[in-house]
Amino acid sequence: MSHLFGPVPSRRLGRSLGLDITPYKTCTFDCIYCQLGRTTNKTVQRREYIAKDLILDELRDFLSEGCEDVDYITFAGSGEPTLHSGIGEMIDAIKTMTDIPVAVITNGSLLFREDVRGDLSNADIVLPSLDAATTSVFRAVNQPHESLSVDQIIEGLRMFREEFEGEFWLEIMFVRGVNDGTDEITAMSDAISVISPDRVQLNTVVRPPRADVGPVDEDEMVRIRGAFGGNFDVEIIAETRIEVRADILPLLERRPLTMDQIAGSLGMHRNEAAKYLRELIEQGVVVETVHGDKRYFGANPNPSIEP
């Protein structure tokens, strides 16, 4: 199985080549909004989950074929990348292979550890998240490993920002009725003032994994952005369900595609694409067919509901 995915279009990073360096759903959190579903291995143990030489060999092979359309090589995927004890060595090795900048998308939960901060020090851009600033909301939205505290994580983000020479973009994922209250936003604003990121990016759930997890609407996102004041560079990066449908359905109206083709076109991990396609199949606007040993997804010529 390849540990590379893409290059895929990314709203934040352009054309991103992803490196998936931990097993599926191996994470320090079990976030209620995660589009990949429940965490199956909640841990804070760092180790070489996948042989780093295997990952680097795959990347080396990819780069040898030419990579003009790659803007970033990005550590991301189906688990928390900082759990991999070899991430620092991999970043350093990539720097000897190519001039393509390296990005790390992380939940930021282990940045209080000196070894993790050191491992990420040579990345060009680090994109951690912070979805809460109080203990009760942190536990509700991120469902962290029992050893982690939100104060510890905020301090880790602050220390990393102080030491890190690259770009530092902080993402906040809002879930309706969970972390979008006035008191929590005030607490997050105070925490962000301490952390001092280069950018703050506001997001919300687009493909909720369960019925009780919903998005914050567009007007509310604008209000939240205003509540942070003018102290930070704050932008709303959330896409809407309508935008996702507008992206996926025209693809399938042209011709049926495999799961990997859809994921690559939409800039999704294939597991995320699978969840979204299941929803569209249930709604009757997409149909699944099998040809040989491959499954294809296409637009339903006779949809049961309006797309």
C-alpha positions as CSV (number, residue, x, y, z in Angstrom):
1,M,0.0,0.0,0.0
2,S,1.3,3.4,-0.9
3,H,1.9,6.0,1.8
4,L,1.7,8.8,-0.6
5,F,-1.5,10.4,-1.9
6,G,-2.0,13.1,-4.5
7,P,-0.9,15.6,-5.5
8,V,-4.3,16.9,-4.5
9,P,-5.7,20.5,-4.6
10,S,-5.7,22.1,-1.2
11,R,-7.4,25.3,-0.2
12,R,-4.5,26.2,2.0
13,L,-1.5,24.7,0.3
14,G,-2.2,24.6,-3.4
15,R,-1.1,21.3,-5.0
16,S,-0.2,19.1,-2.1
17,L,1.5,15.7,-2.1
18,G,0.5,13.9,1.1
19,L,2.5,11.6,3.2
20,D,0.4,9.3,5.4
21,I,2.9,8.1,8.0
22,T,0.7,6.5,10.8
23,P,-1.8,3.7,10.7
24,Y,-5.4,4.5,10.1
25,K,-7.0,6.5,13.0
26,T,-4.0,6.3,15.2
27,C,-4.3,9.6,17.1
28,T,-4.0,11.4,20.3
29,F,-7.6,12.7,19.9
30,D,-11.0,11.2,19.0
31,C,-12.5,14.4,17.6
32,I,-16.3,14.3,17.3
33,Y,-16.1,16.0,13.9
34,C,-13.4,13.8,12.3
35,Q,-14.6,12.9,8.8
36,L,-12.7,9.6,9.0
37,G,-14.7,8.3,11.9
38,R,-13.8,7.1,15.4
39,T,-10.2,6.8,16.6
40,T,-9.3,3.1,16.9
41,N,-5.9,3.6,18.5
42,K,-5.9,6.6,20.9
43,T,-2.3,6.9,22.1
44,V,0.5,9.4,23.0
45,Q,3.2,6.8,22.3
46,R,5.7,7.9,19.7
47,R,7.3,5.2,17.6
48,E,8.1,4.2,14.1
49,Y,4.7,3.0,13.1
50,I,5.6,2.7,9.5
51,A,9.3,2.2,8.4
52,K,10.6,5.7,7.5
53,D,12.9,4.2,4.8
54,L,9.8,2.7,3.1
55,I,8.1,6.1,3.0
56,L,11.2,7.9,1.8
57,D,11.8,5.3,-0.9
58,E,8.2,5.8,-2.2
59,L,8.8,9.6,-2.2
60,R,12.1,9.3,-3.9
61,D,10.5,7.2,-6.7
62,F,7.8,9.8,-7.1
63,L,10.2,12.7,-7.3
64,S,12.3,10.8,-9.9
65,E,9.4,10.9,-12.3
66,G,9.1,14.7,-12.2
67,C,7.0,16.9,-9.8
68,E,6.4,20.2,-11.5
69,D,2.8,20.4,-10.2
70,V,3.6,19.9,-6.5
71,D,3.5,23.0,-4.3
72,Y,4.1,21.3,-0.9
73,I,5.0,17.9,0.4
74,T,2.6,17.5,3.4
75,F,2.7,15.2,6.4
76,A,-1.0,14.5,6.9
77,G,-3.5,11.7,6.3
78,S,-5.4,9.3,8.5
79,G,-3.6,9.7,11.8
80,E,-1.6,12.2,13.9
81,P,1.8,12.6,12.1
82,T,3.8,13.7,15.2
83,L,3.2,10.3,16.7
84,H,5.7,8.9,14.2
85,S,9.1,9.1,16.0
86,G,10.9,9.4,12.6
87,I,9.1,12.5,11.3
88,G,12.1,14.8,12.0
89,E,14.5,12.5,10.1
90,M,12.0,12.3,7.3
91,I,11.7,16.1,7.0
92,D,15.5,16.4,7.0
93,A,15.8,13.7,4.3
94,I,13.2,15.4,2.1
95,K,15.3,18.6,2.3
96,T,18.2,16.7,0.7
97,M,15.9,15.4,-2.1
98,T,14.0,18.4,-3.3
99,D,13.4,22.2,-2.9
100,I,9.7,21.6,-2.6
101,P,8.7,23.1,0.8
102,V,7.5,20.7,3.6
103,A,4.3,21.2,5.5
104,V,3.0,19.4,8.6
105,I,-0.7,19.3,9.4
106,T,-1.0,18.4,13.1
107,N,-3.5,18.6,16.0
108,G,-0.7,20.2,18.0
109,S,-1.2,18.0,21.0
110,L,2.4,16.9,21.4
111,L,4.2,20.2,20.8
112,F,4.7,20.6,24.6
113,R,7.4,17.9,24.1
114,E,10.8,19.2,23.3
115,D,11.5,16.2,21.0
116,V,8.4,16.9,18.9
117,R,9.2,20.6,18.6
118,G,12.7,19.7,17.5
119,D,11.5,17.2,14.9
120,L,9.3,19.8,13.2
121,S,11.9,22.6,13.4
122,N,13.0,22.2,9.8
123,A,9.6,22.2,8.2
124,D,8.7,25.2,6.1
125,I,5.1,25.5,7.4
126,V,3.3,23.9,10.4
127,L,-0.5,24.0,10.6
128,P,-1.7,22.9,14.0
129,S,-5.2,23.1,15.3
130,L,-6.8,24.5,18.5
131,D,-10.5,23.8,18.9
132,A,-11.0,24.8,22.5
133,A,-9.3,26.7,25.3
134,T,-11.2,25.4,28.3
135,T,-11.1,21.9,29.8
136,S,-14.7,21.1,29.5
137,V,-15.0,22.1,25.8
138,F,-11.7,20.5,24.9
139,R,-12.9,17.2,26.3
140,A,-16.2,17.5,24.5
141,V,-14.9,18.4,21.1
142,N,-11.5,16.6,20.9
143,Q,-12.0,13.7,23.3
144,P,-8.3,13.6,24.0
145,H,-6.0,10.9,25.5
146,E,-6.4,11.0,29.2
147,S,-2.9,12.3,29.7
148,L,-3.4,15.5,27.7
149,S,-4.6,18.9,29.0
150,V,-5.7,21.9,27.0
151,D,-3.4,24.2,29.1
152,Q,-0.5,21.9,28.3
153,I,-1.3,22.1,24.6
154,I,-1.7,25.9,24.5
155,E,1.7,26.2,26.2
156,G,3.2,23.8,23.7
157,L,1.9,25.8,20.8
158,R,3.3,29.0,22.4
159,M,6.7,27.4,22.9
160,F,6.8,26.1,19.3
161,R,5.8,29.4,17.9
162,E,8.6,31.1,19.9
163,E,11.2,28.6,18.5
164,F,10.0,28.0,15.0
165,E,11.3,30.1,12.1
166,G,8.8,29.0,9.5
167,E,5.2,29.8,8.9
168,F,2.7,28.9,11.6
169,W,-1.0,28.8,10.7
170,L,-3.5,27.9,13.4
171,E,-6.8,26.3,12.5
172,I,-10.0,26.2,14.6
173,M,-12.7,23.8,13.7
174,F,-16.1,24.9,14.9
175,V,-18.9,22.5,15.8
176,R,-22.4,24.0,16.2
177,G,-23.4,24.1,19.9
178,V,-20.1,22.7,21.2
179,N,-17.3,25.2,20.8
180,D,-19.0,28.2,19.3
181,G,-20.2,29.9,22.5
182,T,-19.2,33.4,23.4
183,D,-17.3,32.4,26.5
184,E,-15.3,29.8,24.6
185,I,-14.5,32.2,21.7
186,T,-13.2,34.8,24.3
187,A,-11.0,32.1,25.9
188,M,-9.7,31.0,22.5
189,S,-9.0,34.7,21.6
190,D,-7.0,35.0,24.8
191,A,-5.0,31.8,24.0
192,I,-4.3,32.9,20.5
193,S,-2.9,36.2,21.7
194,V,-0.4,34.2,23.8
195,I,0.4,31.8,20.9
196,S,0.8,34.5,18.3
197,P,0.4,32.5,15.0
198,D,1.0,34.0,11.6
199,R,-2.6,33.2,10.6
200,V,-5.8,32.0,12.2
201,Q,-8.0,29.9,9.9
202,L,-11.6,29.3,10.9
203,N,-13.3,26.1,9.7
204,T,-16.4,24.2,10.4
205,V,-17.8,20.7,9.8
206,V,-18.8,20.0,6.2
207,R,-19.1,16.2,6.1
208,P,-20.2,15.4,9.7
209,P,-19.6,11.8,10.8
210,R,-22.7,11.5,12.9
211,A,-26.1,13.2,13.2
212,D,-25.5,15.2,16.3
213,V,-22.4,17.0,14.9
214,G,-23.3,20.0,12.7
215,P,-21.7,22.9,11.0
216,V,-21.8,26.6,12.1
217,D,-23.6,28.6,9.5
218,E,-21.9,31.2,7.3
219,D,-23.4,34.2,9.2
220,E,-22.2,32.8,12.5
221,M,-18.7,32.2,11.1
222,V,-18.5,35.8,10.1
223,R,-19.6,36.8,13.6
224,I,-17.0,34.6,15.2
225,R,-14.3,36.1,12.9
226,G,-15.4,39.6,14.1
227,A,-15.2,38.5,17.8
228,F,-11.5,37.8,17.4
229,G,-11.0,41.5,16.7
230,G,-8.2,43.0,14.7
231,N,-5.3,41.4,16.7
232,F,-4.7,38.5,14.3
233,D,-4.8,37.7,10.6
234,V,-8.1,35.8,10.6
235,E,-9.7,34.1,7.6
236,I,-12.6,31.8,7.1
237,I,-11.5,28.7,5.1
238,A,-14.7,26.6,5.5
239,E,-16.2,25.1,2.4
240,T,-19.9,24.4,2.4
241,R,-21.8,21.2,1.6
242,I,-23.2,23.0,-1.5
243,E,-19.6,23.7,-2.6
244,V,-18.6,20.1,-2.2
245,R,-21.6,18.8,-4.2
246,A,-20.8,21.4,-6.8
247,D,-17.3,19.9,-7.0
248,I,-18.1,16.2,-7.0
249,L,-21.2,15.9,-9.1
250,P,-19.9,17.5,-12.3
251,L,-16.9,15.2,-12.2
252,L,-19.2,12.2,-12.1
253,E,-21.5,13.6,-14.8
254,R,-18.6,13.5,-17.2
255,R,-17.7,9.9,-16.6
256,P,-17.6,7.3,-13.8
257,L,-14.5,7.5,-11.6
258,T,-12.8,5.2,-9.1
259,M,-12.5,6.2,-5.4
260,D,-8.9,7.2,-5.8
261,Q,-9.6,9.3,-8.9
262,I,-12.4,11.1,-7.0
263,A,-10.2,11.6,-3.9
264,G,-7.4,13.0,-6.0
265,S,-9.6,15.4,-7.9
266,L,-11.3,16.8,-4.8
267,G,-8.2,17.0,-2.5
268,M,-9.6,14.4,0.0
269,H,-8.1,11.4,1.6
270,R,-9.7,8.4,0.0
271,N,-11.4,7.4,3.4
272,E,-13.0,10.8,3.5
273,A,-14.1,10.5,-0.1
274,A,-15.7,7.1,0.7
275,K,-17.8,8.5,3.5
276,Y,-19.0,11.4,1.3
277,L,-19.8,9.1,-1.6
278,R,-21.8,6.8,0.7
279,E,-24.0,9.8,1.6
280,L,-24.5,10.7,-2.1
281,I,-25.4,7.1,-2.9
282,E,-28.0,7.0,-0.1
283,Q,-29.4,10.3,-1.4
284,G,-29.8,8.7,-4.8
285,V,-27.7,11.1,-6.9
286,V,-24.7,8.8,-7.3
287,V,-24.6,5.1,-8.3
288,E,-21.8,2.5,-7.9
289,T,-20.9,0.0,-10.5
290,V,-18.3,-2.8,-10.8
291,H,-16.2,-3.4,-13.9
292,G,-13.6,-6.2,-13.5
293,D,-12.0,-5.8,-10.2
294,K,-12.7,-2.0,-9.9
295,R,-15.5,-0.1,-8.4
296,Y,-16.7,3.1,-10.2
297,F,-19.0,5.9,-9.1
298,G,-21.1,7.9,-11.5
299,A,-23.9,10.4,-11.5
300,N,-27.4,8.8,-11.4
301,P,-29.1,9.6,-14.7
302,N,-32.5,9.2,-12.9
303,P,-31.8,10.7,-9.4
304,S,-34.5,10.2,-6.7
305,I,-33.9,13.7,-5.4
306,E,-32.8,16.9,-6.9
307,P,-29.0,17.3,-6.7
